[in-house]
């Protein structure tokens, strides 16, 4: 016997699935689309190292162009210069970048002796020291989805390094 009317259990399951779909779409809309953080390297200072490694404190300026603050719990970053890995660092710092605000974050990074040698060999191949490409990539820990990745790229001018001022 065929019936054009669905049994009550089938109707209830369909209603439940439709309600879950509406709720999940509402949750995605509530998260909202955020503009990416603006991140610039604003300073690099030497730190004491161990053995053959060199250590530096990389100062990052984080700017939040969003209407809500962005919380973070930990940071990891990698700096590549001339398409070669140069430095890596992590920090367990936590904090918040205020809405339409900025904060300064200092992350210690290490450069191994081997990375320094690779960079020196790469510089010897590159005749121009006034436009070395760099890429800074990293990740902020925390947040609803487990973290937020970031990237910054540009060029470095090392042509004045080692030259005496007149």
C-alpha positions in Angstrom: 0.0 0.0 0.0 1.6 3.3 -1.0 1.0 6.5 0.7 1.6 10.1 -0.5 1.9 11.3 3.0 5.2 10.6 4.8 5.1 8.8 8.1 5.5 11.1 11.2 9.0 9.7 12.0 10.3 10.7 8.5 8.7 14.2 8.8 10.4 14.6 12.2 13.8 13.6 10.9 13.4 15.9 7.9 12.5 18.8 10.3 15.4 18.0 12.5 17.9 18.0 9.6 16.5 21.3 8.3 16.7 22.8 11.7 20.4 21.7 12.1 21.2 23.1 8.7 19.7 26.5 9.6 21.5 26.5 13.0 24.9 25.6 11.4 24.5 28.3 8.8 23.6 30.8 11.5 26.7 29.8 13.5 29.0 30.4 10.5 27.4 33.8 9.9 27.9 34.7 13.6 31.6 34.0 13.3 31.8 36.7 10.7 34.5 37.4 8.1 37.5 39.1 9.7 40.1 41.1 7.9 43.6 39.7 8.3 46.0 41.1 10.9 48.6 43.5 9.6 52.0 42.3 10.9 55.3 44.1 10.4 58.8 43.3 11.6 59.8 46.6 13.4 63.0 45.5 15.0 65.6 42.8 15.5 67.9 42.8 18.6 70.6 40.3 19.5 70.2 37.9 22.4 72.7 35.6 24.1 73.1 32.4 22.2 74.4 28.9 23.0 77.3 27.3 21.2 77.1 27.9 17.5 73.6 29.3 17.4 72.7 33.0 17.1 69.6 34.3 18.9 67.6 37.4 18.2 64.5 39.1 19.6 62.2 39.8 16.7 59.7 42.7 17.4 56.4 42.4 15.6 53.8 45.1 15.4 50.3 43.6 15.2 47.5 45.8 13.9 43.9 44.7 14.1 41.6 46.3 11.5 38.5 44.5 12.9 35.6 45.5 15.1 36.4 42.8 17.7 39.6 42.1 19.6 41.7 39.1 18.5 43.0 36.9 21.3 46.1 34.7 21.0 47.8 32.1 23.2 51.3 31.4 21.8 53.0 32.2 18.6 55.4 30.4 16.2 57.2 32.0 13.3 59.7 31.3 10.6 61.8 33.8 8.7 63.1 33.0 5.2 65.6 35.2 3.4 66.5 34.8 -0.2 64.2 31.7 -0.4 66.2 30.0 2.4 65.1 29.3 5.9 67.0 31.6 8.3 65.4 31.7 11.7 62.6 30.0 13.7 61.1 30.9 17.0 58.2 30.2 19.4 56.8 32.0 22.4 54.1 31.0 24.9 53.0 34.6 25.3 49.2 35.2 25.4 47.3 38.4 25.0 44.8 40.3 22.9 45.1 42.8 20.0 42.3 45.3 20.7 39.7 46.2 18.2 41.0 48.8 15.7 44.2 48.7 17.8 47.7 47.5 17.8 50.2 45.8 20.1 54.0 45.0 20.1 55.1 41.4 20.4 58.6 40.2 21.0 59.5 36.6 19.8 62.9 35.1 20.4 64.3 33.3 17.3 67.3 31.0 16.7 69.6 30.9 13.8 71.7 27.7 13.6 75.3 27.8 12.3 74.2 25.7 9.3 71.4 28.2 8.4 73.9 31.1 8.7 76.3 29.3 6.4 73.5 28.6 3.9 72.6 32.2 3.9 76.3 33.3 3.4 76.6 31.0 0.4 73.3 32.3 -1.0 74.5 35.9 -0.5 77.7 35.0 -2.4 75.6 33.8 -5.3 73.5 37.0 -5.3 75.4 40.0 -6.5 72.7 42.4 -5.3 72.4 43.0 -1.6 70.0 45.8 -1.9 66.9 43.8 -2.6 66.9 40.4 -0.8 63.5 38.9 -0.6 62.2 37.8 2.8 59.0 36.0 3.9 57.8 35.8 7.5 55.2 33.1 8.2 53.7 32.2 11.5 50.8 31.1 13.5 49.0 32.5 16.6 47.7 29.8 18.9 44.2 29.8 20.5 40.9 30.9 19.2 37.8 29.0 18.3 39.4 27.2 15.3 42.8 26.5 17.0 44.8 29.4 15.6 45.3 32.0 13.0 48.1 32.0 10.4 49.9 35.1 9.1 52.4 36.1 6.5 54.5 39.1 5.6 56.8 39.5 2.7 59.1 42.2 1.3 62.8 43.0 0.6 65.8 43.7 2.8 68.5 46.1 2.0 71.8 44.8 3.2 74.0 46.9 1.0 74.9 49.3 3.9 75.9 46.4 6.3 79.6 46.5 7.1 80.2 49.9 5.3 81.8 52.6 7.4 79.9 55.8 7.8 81.6 58.9 6.6 
